[in-house]
Amino acid sequence: MSNLKYTKDHEWLRVEGDMATVGITEYAQEQLGDVVFVELPEEGRQLTVGEEAAVIESVKAAGEIKAPLPGTVVEINQALEDTPDLVNQDAQGDGWFFKIRVEGDVDESDFLDQDVYNNLI
């Protein structure tokens, strides 16, 4: 799988080997507005594709971040708990949500590349 992919639910994932970093896209954070709270999954939690993994709340709305891949949460972005607006400042960088160790087969057709995602939005 190539490095950066997107979901139709406006999450991004950066896959490196069997590890994937997950966050929301720049477009998604713009739609949400000022992020005021983020609830992250517990490290060690098993996730299935499409399962709610995290919750994000803004001044406009609340939403859920779904697991784009099956696996185990190996790291969470602790900085978001104290500074949730990192998502607004750098959604596709320092504003990442969690990292998972990917388990099982991955169907790459479930993900979009940058050009296809740009056409979606």
N, C-alpha and C positions, 0 to 999 in steps of 0.2 A: 504494500500500500504506500502510495506516495505521501509526502510529509503532511501537508495541511489539507483537510477536507471539511465539508460543511454538511449540516442536516437541513431538512426542510423546516425544522422547528427552530432554526437560527442558532444552533450550537455549532461550535467549531471543535475540531479535534486535530491534534498534532501527534502523529504516530511515529515512534522511534523504537524499532525492534518490537518487543512485546509490551511496551509501555505506551499509554496514550494520555495526553493532557487534554482536559475538556474545559471549555468556557462558552460564553455567549458572544455572538458577533457584534461588531461595531453597530450594525443596523439595529440589532435587538436592543442594545443599551440606549440608542437614540430614541427608540419607540417607548421604552420604559421611563425615560427621564431620570431624575436624581435617585440613585439607589440608596436606600436607607437601612436595609437589613438583608443579610444572606445567611441561610441555614445550610451548612455543609454536611455531607454524609460522614459517618464514623469511619475511621481507618479500619481496615479489615472487613468491611461490609462487602458482601457478595451482591453484584448487580446483574440483572438481566436486561436485555435490550428493551428500551421503552419504559423501564421502571423509573419512577420519580427518584432522583438521586439528591437533588438540592432544591431549595426554595429561594426565590429572590423577590424582594419587595421594594417598590419605589414609591415616590409620592403619587404616582398615577395608578399603579396596578401591582398585582402580585402574580407571580408565575412560577412554574416549576421547570427545573432542568432535568431532562430525561437522560438516562444512560444510553449513549449511542452504540456502545459495544458491551458484550458480556465480560465480566471480570471482577477483580477484587480491588477495592479502593486501597491504594498504598500510601497516598499522601493527600493532604488537603491544604488549601492556601489559607493558613491561619491569619494572615494579614487582613483578609476580608472580614473577619469577625469584628475587628476593631476599626477598620477603615473600609466599609462596604463601597464607598464611592471610588475605590480603585477600579471598579468595573467601568465607571464612566470615564475615568482618566485614561485607562489603557486596557480596553476590553479583550484585545487579542494578544496581550502581553502579560503585564503584572497582575491583571484582573482575572487570571485563570481560576477555576473552581477546585478541581481535583484531578488526581492522576490515578489511572487504573492499570493493573497488570491484565492484559487481554487474555482471555481464556476461551478456547473453542475457535471455530471457524468464523471468519469475517467475510461478509458479502459486500465487496467494494461497491456494488451497484446501488447500495443503500445510501451512498454518500455523493455529494456534489463537489466538483472542482470549482475554483474561483470564478471562472467564466459562467458556468451554469448557475451558480449561486447568484452572481450579479444579475443575470437575466430574471431570476426568480423575484428579486426584490425590486 
